[in-house]
Amino acid sequence: MTGRSAPAVLPPSLRSWLGLIAALAALVVVVLGALYAGDGKPGMVDVGIRAAVDGVRPSWRCVALAMDFLGEPAGSATLVVVTVTGCLLLRRPRAAVFAVAGVGVAVGTTTLLKHLVGRTIHGDNLSYPSGHTAFFTALSLVVALFATGRLGLGRVAGTLLVLAAALVAGAAMGWAQVALGAHYPTDVLGGWCTALAVTAATGWLVDRVADRVADADRQGRR
């Protein structure tokens, strides 16, 4: 973080739109959490979606297992290291900080919510919201926001890119979690919305802290 001239990780042109999306996503997380609090069974929506996804072929099950691995500690750590390395090679240390903070806050929030909501699957396994889905969506948001700033995209194009990345990542990981029976579909939706709710806010906070540090550094040099 070298100064105010360092590119923001949350492009100013996208802040209002992403703020609104984050607020709506947070509302969905709260509503679903209240609806399924302390529950250990699938809801009506879960039953319908699981019936369509259940029984994947062995080849597709391998794909689902590979996706699931990307959300496990070894897989997720590898993805974060690659992302951070890429940011540093492109001389964007603020983006590297955002990559770590963004996924860290998303995963930490899902972990907290799991204990608060208490929804279970397969016995006593806490399931809402899906941490795998939140992680993969948050990382995709970080990369999409970086690309938006790097390419100088405007509000419409930037917002479309960010939402498309989040949708593809959430759908891919969510499908894997449901196909493997690790989560209910509504757990996946909750994880996706959790990432939407906290990642943009984390980016805004990273920018604020970085700019204040840069200001303090400049003041100290005068």
C-alpha positions in Angstrom: 0.0 0.0 0.0 2.0 2.8 -1.3 -0.3 5.8 -1.4 -3.5 7.3 -2.5 -2.5 6.8 -6.1 -2.6 3.1 -5.7 -5.7 1.7 -7.5 -8.7 1.1 -5.3 -9.7 -2.6 -5.0 -13.4 -1.5 -5.1 -13.8 0.7 -8.1 -15.7 3.9 -7.2 -18.0 3.5 -10.1 -19.3 0.2 -8.7 -19.7 1.1 -5.1 -23.3 2.2 -5.1 -24.5 -0.8 -7.1 -22.4 -3.4 -5.1 -23.6 -1.7 -1.9 -27.2 -2.3 -2.9 -26.5 -5.9 -4.0 -24.7 -6.5 -0.7 -27.7 -5.2 1.3 -30.1 -7.4 -0.6 -27.8 -10.4 -0.2 -27.5 -9.8 3.5 -31.3 -9.8 3.8 -31.5 -13.1 2.0 -28.9 -14.6 4.4 -30.9 -13.4 7.5 -34.3 -14.6 6.1 -33.0 -18.1 5.2 -31.1 -18.3 8.5 -34.2 -17.5 10.5 -36.3 -19.9 8.4 -34.0 -22.9 8.8 -32.6 -22.2 12.3 -32.2 -25.4 14.3 -33.6 -27.5 11.4 -32.1 -30.8 10.3 -34.2 -31.5 7.3 -34.5 -30.2 3.7 -37.2 -27.7 2.9 -39.6 -28.0 -0.1 -37.2 -26.0 -2.4 -34.3 -28.2 -1.3 -36.2 -31.4 -2.1 -37.1 -30.3 -5.6 -33.6 -29.2 -6.5 -31.9 -32.2 -5.0 -34.1 -34.5 -7.0 -32.9 -32.9 -10.2 -29.3 -32.9 -9.2 -29.1 -36.2 -7.4 -27.7 -39.3 -9.2 -24.9 -37.7 -11.2 -22.8 -39.9 -13.5 -19.4 -41.1 -12.2 -17.6 -38.8 -14.6 -19.6 -35.8 -13.3 -19.1 -36.9 -9.8 -15.3 -36.6 -10.4 -15.9 -33.0 -11.5 -17.9 -32.4 -8.4 -15.1 -33.9 -6.2 -12.6 -31.7 -7.9 -14.7 -28.6 -7.3 -15.2 -29.6 -3.7 -11.4 -30.0 -3.3 -11.0 -26.3 -4.3 -13.0 -25.4 -1.2 -11.0 -27.6 1.2 -8.0 -26.2 3.1 -5.3 -27.4 0.7 -7.2 -26.4 -2.4 -8.4 -23.0 -1.1 -4.9 -22.2 0.2 -3.5 -22.9 -3.2 -6.0 -20.7 -5.0 -5.3 -17.8 -2.5 -1.6 -18.2 -2.9 -1.8 -18.1 -6.7 -4.1 -15.1 -6.6 -1.9 -13.2 -4.1 1.2 -14.0 -6.1 -0.4 -12.7 -9.3 -1.3 -9.5 -7.6 2.2 -9.0 -6.3 3.7 -9.7 -9.6 1.5 -7.1 -11.2 2.6 -4.7 -8.4 -0.8 -4.5 -6.7 -0.1 -5.1 -3.0 -3.5 -3.6 -2.0 -5.2 -6.2 -4.2 -3.2 -9.0 -2.6 -4.3 -7.8 0.8 -7.9 -7.8 -0.4 -7.6 -11.3 -1.7 -6.6 -12.6 1.7 -9.1 -10.4 3.6 -12.0 -10.9 1.2 -12.0 -14.7 1.4 -11.0 -14.7 5.1 -14.0 -12.6 6.1 -16.4 -14.6 3.9 -15.3 -17.9 5.4 -15.2 -16.5 8.9 -18.7 -15.1 8.5 -20.1 -18.5 7.3 -18.4 -20.3 10.2 -20.0 -17.9 12.7 -23.4 -18.1 11.0 -23.3 -21.9 11.1 -23.0 -21.9 14.9 -25.7 -19.2 15.2 -28.2 -20.8 12.9 -27.6 -24.4 13.9 -29.0 -26.0 10.8 -27.6 -29.6 10.3 -27.2 -32.2 7.6 -26.3 -35.9 8.0 -26.7 -35.8 11.7 -24.9 -33.0 13.5 -22.9 -31.5 10.6 -23.6 -27.7 10.6 -24.6 -26.8 7.1 -26.0 -23.2 6.7 -24.5 -21.4 5.0 -22.1 -23.2 2.7 -18.5 -22.2 3.4 -17.2 -23.8 0.2 -19.7 -21.7 -1.9 -18.9 -18.5 0.0 -15.1 -19.0 -0.4 -15.2 -19.7 -4.1 -17.7 -16.8 -4.8 -15.6 -14.4 -2.7 -12.4 -15.3 -4.5 -14.1 -14.9 -7.9 -15.4 -11.5 -6.8 -11.9 -10.4 -5.8 -10.5 -11.5 -9.2 -13.4 -9.9 -11.1 -13.0 -6.6 -9.2 -9.3 -6.6 -9.9 -10.0 -7.2 -13.6 -12.5 -4.4 -13.6 -10.1 -1.9 -12.3 -7.2 -3.2 -14.4 -9.3 -3.0 -17.6 -10.8 0.4 -16.7 -14.4 -0.9 -17.2 -17.3 1.4 -16.6 -20.2 1.0 -14.2 -22.4 -1.2 -16.4 -19.6 -3.4 -17.9 -17.9 -3.7 -14.5 -21.0 -4.6 -12.6 -21.9 -7.2 -15.3 -18.5 -8.8 -15.1 -18.5 -8.9 -11.3 -22.0 -10.4 -11.1 -21.3 -12.9 -13.9 -18.1 -14.1 -12.1 -20.0 -14.5 -8.8 -22.9 -16.3 -10.5 -20.7 -18.8 -12.4 -18.5 -19.5 -9.3 -21.5 -19.9 -7.0 -23.4 -22.1 -9.4 -20.3 -24.3 -10.0 -19.4 -24.8 -6.4 -23.0 -25.0 -5.3 -23.8 -27.7 -7.8 -20.9 -29.7 -6.5 -22.0 -29.4 -2.9 -25.5 -30.4 -3.7 -24.5 -33.2 -6.0 -22.2 -34.7 -3.3 -24.9 -34.3 -0.7 -22.7 -32.0 1.4 -25.3 -29.2 1.6 -28.9 -28.4 0.9 -29.5 -26.0 -2.0 -30.6 -23.3 0.4 -27.3 -23.7 2.2 -25.6 -22.9 -1.1 -27.8 -19.9 -1.7 -26.9 -18.7 1.8 -23.2 -19.1 1.2 -23.4 -17.3 -2.2 -25.3 -14.4 -0.6 -22.9 -14.2 2.3 -20.0 -13.7 -0.1 -21.9 -11.0 -2.0 -22.8 -9.3 1.3 -19.3 -9.2 2.9 -16.7 -9.1 0.0 -17.6 -5.6 -1.3 -17.7 -4.3 2.3 -14.2 -5.8 2.9 -12.9 -4.2 -0.3 -14.2 -0.8 0.8 -12.6 -1.2 4.3 -9.3 -2.2 2.7 -9.4 0.9 0.6 -10.2 3.1 3.5 -7.4 1.7 5.7 -4.9 1.8 2.8 -5.7 5.5 2.0 -5.4 6.5 5.7 -2.1 4.8 6.0 -0.9 6.6 2.9 -2.1 9.9 4.2 -0.4 9.4 7.6 2.8 8.4 5.8 2.7 11.6 3.7 2.0 13.7 6.7 5.0 12.2 8.5 7.3 13.0 5.6 6.4 16.7 5.6 
